[in-house]
Amino acid sequence: MADEISITVGGQVVNGNLKHVFQNVTRKFDQTTARAGAVCQDIGTTEETIPFGDGGPGYVIATNLDNTNFVRLRFSTGANAIRLLPEGGIAVFYLDSGVTLYGIANVAACKVKLDWFNA
């Protein structure tokens, strides 16, 4: 089979006279190992490892479920890479095998949902 994974990203900004549309872009990928999962983890104000279990994640969709605080995701200790804003801040990325993902909340613990699937 082919193209078992399909990711679509798009968006728009409308702020007064500023109007910008990022047209939907869809990319399809083959999945050689049928693995997928989801975890909802409390991320505290001290850096912590985000475990994915066996198989490693591959593609990750991270969503901040907190309405007040943001969460930083890191690929190495102390090196900020991604900020998940409050109220559903989202990021889509590919995490290479063997890379550890870390998280840290800015003021108070936040729930972060991570959906992942191998490619």
Contact map, one row per residue, 1 for C-alpha under 8 A:
11110000000000000000000000000100000000000000000000000000000000000000000000000000000000000000000000000000000000000000000
11110000000000000000000000001110000000000000000000000000000000000000000000000000000000000000000000000000000000000000000
11111100000000000000000000011110000000000000000000000000000000000000000000000000000000000000000000000000000000000000000
11111100000000000000000000011110000000000000000000000000000000000000000000000000000000000000000000000000000000000000000
00111110000000000000000000011110000000000000000000000000000000000000000000000000000000000000000000000000000000000000001
00111111000000000000000001111000000000000000000000000000000000000000000000000000000000000000000000000000000000000000000
00001111100000000000000001110000000000000000000000000000000000000000000000000000000000000000000000000000000000000000000
00000111110000000000000111100000000000000000000000000000000000000000000000000000000000000000000000000000000000000000000
00000011111000000000000111000000000000000000000000000000000000000000000000000000000000000000000000000000000000000000000
00000001111100000000111110000000000000000000000000000000000000000000000000000000000000000000000000000000000000000000000
00000000111110000000111100000000000000000000000000000000000000000000000000000000000000000000000000000000000000000000000
00000000011111000011110000000000000000000000000000000000000000000000000000000000000000000000000000000000000000000000000
00000000001111100111100000000000000000000000000000000000000000000000000000000000000000000000000000000000000000000000000
00000000000111111111000000000000000000000000000000000000000000000000000000000000000000000000000000000000000000000000000
00000000000011111110000000000000000000000000000000000000000000000000000000000000000000000000000000000000000000000000000
00000000000001111110000000000000000000000000000000000000000000000000000000000000000000000000000000000000000000000000000
00000000000001111110000000000000000000000000000000000000000000000000000000000000000000000000000000000000000000000000000
00000000000011111111000000000000000000000000000000000000000000000000000000000000000000000000000000000000000000000000000
00000000000111111111100000000000000000000000000000000000000000000000000000000000000000000000000000000000000000000000000
00000000000111000111110000000000000000000000000000000000000000000000000000000000000000000000000000000000000000000000000
00000000011110000011111000000000000000000000000000000000000000000000000000000000000000000000000000000000000000000000000
00000000011100000001111100000000000000000000000000000000000000000000000000000000000000000000000000000000000000000000000
00000000011000000000111110000000000000000000000000000000000000000000000000000000000000000000000000000000000000000000000
00000001111000000000011111000000000000000000000000000000000000000000000000000000000000000000000000000000000000000000000
00000001110000000000001111100000000000000000000000000000000000000000000000000000000000000000000000000000000000000000000
00000111100000000000000111110000000000000000000000000000000000000000000000000000000000000000000000000000000000000000000
00000111000000000000000011111000000000000000000000000000000000000000000000000000000000000000000000000000000000000000000
00111110000000000000000001111100000000000000000000000000000000000000000000000000000000000000000000000000000000000000000
01111100000000000000000000111110000000000000000000000000000000000000000000000000000000000000000000000000000000000000001
11111000000000000000000000011111000000000000000000000000000000000000000000000000000000000000000000000000000000000000001
01111000000000000000000000001111110000000000000000000000000000000000000000000000000000000000000000000000000000000000011
00000000000000000000000000000111110000000000000000000000000000000000000000000000000000000000000000000000000000000000011
00000000000000000000000000000011111000000000000000000000000000000000000000000000000000000000000000000000000000000000011
00000000000000000000000000000011111100000000000000000000000000000000000000000000000000000000000000000000000000000000010
00000000000000000000000000000000111110000000000000000010000000000000000000000000000000000000000000000000000000000000110
00000000000000000000000000000000011111000000000000000000100000000000000000000000000000000000000000000000000000000011110
00000000000000000000000000000000001111100000000000000000000000000000000000000000000000000000000000000000000000000011100
00000000000000000000000000000000000111110000000000000000000000000000000000000000000000000000000000000000000000001111000
00000000000000000000000000000000000011111000000000010000000000000000000000000000000000000000000000000000000000001110000
00000000000000000000000000000000000001111100000000000000000000000000000000000000000000000000000000000000000000111100000
00000000000000000000000000000000000000111110000001000000000000000000000000000000000000000000000000000000000000111000000
00000000000000000000000000000000000000011111000000000000000000000000000000000000000000000000000000000000000011110000000
00000000000000000000000000000000000000001111100100000000000000000000001000000000000000000000000000000011100011110000000
00000000000000000000000000000000000000000111111100000000000000000000000000000000000000000000000000000011100111000000000
00000000000000000000000000000000000000000011111000000000000000000000000000000000000000000000000000000001111110000000000
00000000000000000000000000000000000000000001111100000000000000000000000000000000000000000000000000000001100000000000000
00000000000000000000000000000000000000000001111110000000000000000000000000001000000000000000000000000111100000000000000
00000000000000000000000000000000000000000011011111000000000000000000000000000000000000000000000000000111000000000000000
00000000000000000000000000000000000000000000001111100000000000000000000000000000000000000000000000011110000000000000000
00000000000000000000000000000000000000001000000111110000000000000000000000000000000000000000000000011110000000000000000
00000000000000000000000000000000000000000000000011111000000000000000000000000000000000000000000000001000000000000000000
00000000000000000000000000000000000000100000000001111111100000000000000000000000000000000000000000000000000000000000000
00000000000000000000000000000000000000000000000000111111000000000000000000000000000000000000000000000000000000000000000
00000000000000000000000000000000000000000000000000011111000000000000000000000000000000000000000000000000000000000000000
00000000000000000000000000000000001000000000000000011111100000000000000000000000000000000000000000000000000000000000010
00000000000000000000000000000000000000000000000000011111110000000000000000000000000000000000000011000000000000000000010
00000000000000000000000000000000000100000000000000010011111100000000000000000000000000000000001110000000000000000001110
00000000000000000000000000000000000000000000000000000001111100000000000000000000000000000000011110000000000000000001111
00000000000000000000000000000000000000000000000000000000111110000000000000000000000000000001111000000000000000000001111
00000000000000000000000000000000000000000000000000000000111111000000000000000000000000000011111000000000000000000111100
00000000000000000000000000000000000000000000000000000000001111100000000000000000000000000111100000000000000000000111000
00000000000000000000000000000000000000000000000000000000000111110000000000000000000100000111000000000000000000011110000
00000000000000000000000000000000000000000000000000000000000011111000000000000000000100011110000000000000000000011100000
00000000000000000000000000000000000000000000000000000000000001111100011000000000000111111100000000000000000001111000000
00000000000000000000000000000000000000000000000000000000000000111110000000000000000001111000000000000000000001111000000
00000000000000000000000000000000000000000000000000000000000000011111110000000000000001110000000000000000000001110000000
00000000000000000000000000000000000000000000000000000000000000001111100000000000000001110000000000000000000000000000000
00000000000000000000000000000000000000000000000000000000000000000111110000000000000001100000000000000000000000000000000
00000000000000000000000000000000000000000000000000000000000000000111111000000000000011000000000000000000111101000000000
00000000000000000000000000000000000000000000000000000000000000010101111100000000001111000000000000000000110001000000000
00000000000000000000000000000000000000000010000000000000000000010000111110000000001111000000000000000011110001000000000
00000000000000000000000000000000000000000000000000000000000000000000011111000001111100000000000000000011110000000000000
00000000000000000000000000000000000000000000000000000000000000000000001111100001111100000000000000001111000000000000000
00000000000000000000000000000000000000000000000000000000000000000000000111111111110000000000000000001110000000000000000
00000000000000000000000000000000000000000000000000000000000000000000000011111011100000000000000000111100000000000000000
00000000000000000000000000000000000000000000000000000000000000000000000001111110000000000000000000011100000000000000000
00000000000000000000000000000000000000000000001000000000000000000000000001111110000000000000000000000100000000000000000
00000000000000000000000000000000000000000000000000000000000000000000000001011111000000000000000000000000000000000000000
00000000000000000000000000000000000000000000000000000000000000000000000001111111100000000000000000000000000000000000000
00000000000000000000000000000000000000000000000000000000000000000000000111100111111000000000000000000000000000000000000
00000000000000000000000000000000000000000000000000000000000000000000000111100011111000000000000000000000000000000000000
00000000000000000000000000000000000000000000000000000000000000000000000111000001111100000010000000000000000000000000000
00000000000000000000000000000000000000000000000000000000000000000000011110000001111110000000000000000000000000000000000
00000000000000000000000000000000000000000000000000000000000001110000011110000000011111011110000000000000000000000000000
00000000000000000000000000000000000000000000000000000000000000010000111000000000001111111100000000000000000000000000000
00000000000000000000000000000000000000000000000000000000000000011111111000000000000111111000000000000000000000000000000
00000000000000000000000000000000000000000000000000000000000000011111000000000000000011111000000000000000000000000000000
00000000000000000000000000000000000000000000000000000000000000111110000000000000000111111100000000000000000000000000000
00000000000000000000000000000000000000000000000000000000000000111000000000000000000111111110000000000000000000000000000
00000000000000000000000000000000000000000000000000000000000011110000000000000000000110011111000000000000000000000000000
00000000000000000000000000000000000000000000000000000000000111100000000000000000010100001111100000000000000000000000000
00000000000000000000000000000000000000000000000000000000001111000000000000000000000000000111110000000000000000000000000
00000000000000000000000000000000000000000000000000000000001110000000000000000000000000000011111000000000000000000000000
00000000000000000000000000000000000000000000000000000000011100000000000000000000000000000001111100000000000000000000000
00000000000000000000000000000000000000000000000000000000111100000000000000000000000000000000111110100000000000000000000
00000000000000000000000000000000000000000000000000000000110000000000000000000000000000000000011111100000000000000000000
00000000000000000000000000000000000000000000000000000001110000000000000000000000000000000000001111100000000000000000000
00000000000000000000000000000000000000000000000000000001000000000000000000000000000000000000000111110000000000000000000
00000000000000000000000000000000000000000000000000000000000000000000000000100000000000000000001111111000000000000000000
00000000000000000000000000000000000000000000000011000000000000000000000000110000000000000000000001111100000000000000000
00000000000000000000000000000000000000000000000011100000000000000000000011110000000000000000000000111110000000000000000
00000000000000000000000000000000000000000000001111000000000000000000000011111000000000000000000000011111000000000000000
00000000000000000000000000000000000000000011001111000000000000000000001111000000000000000000000000001111100000000000000
00000000000000000000000000000000000000000011111100000000000000000000001110000000000000000000000000000111110000000000000
00000000000000000000000000000000000000000011111000000000000000000000111100000000000000000000000000000011111111000000000
00000000000000000000000000000000000000000000100000000000000000000000111100000000000000000000000000000001111100000000000
00000000000000000000000000000000000000000000100000000000000000000000100000000000000000000000000000000000111110000000000
00000000000000000000000000000000000000000001100000000000000000000000100000000000000000000000000000000000111111000000000
00000000000000000000000000000000000000000111100000000000000000000000000000000000000000000000000000000000101111100000000
00000000000000000000000000000000000000000111000000000000000000011100111000000000000000000000000000000000100111110000000
00000000000000000000000000000000000000011110000000000000000000011100000000000000000000000000000000000000000011111000000
00000000000000000000000000000000000000011110000000000000000001111100000000000000000000000000000000000000000001111100000
00000000000000000000000000000000000001111000000000000000000001111000000000000000000000000000000000000000000000111110000
00000000000000000000000000000000000001110000000000000000000111100000000000000000000000000000000000000000000000011111000
00000000000000000000000000000000000111100000000000000000000111000000000000000000000000000000000000000000000000001111100
00000000000000000000000000000000000111000000000000000000111110000000000000000000000000000000000000000000000000000111110
00000000000000000000000000000000001110000000000000000000111100000000000000000000000000000000000000000000000000000011111
00000000000000000000000000000011111100000000000000000011111000000000000000000000000000000000000000000000000000000001111
00001000000000000000000000001111100000000000000000000000011000000000000000000000000000000000000000000000000000000000111
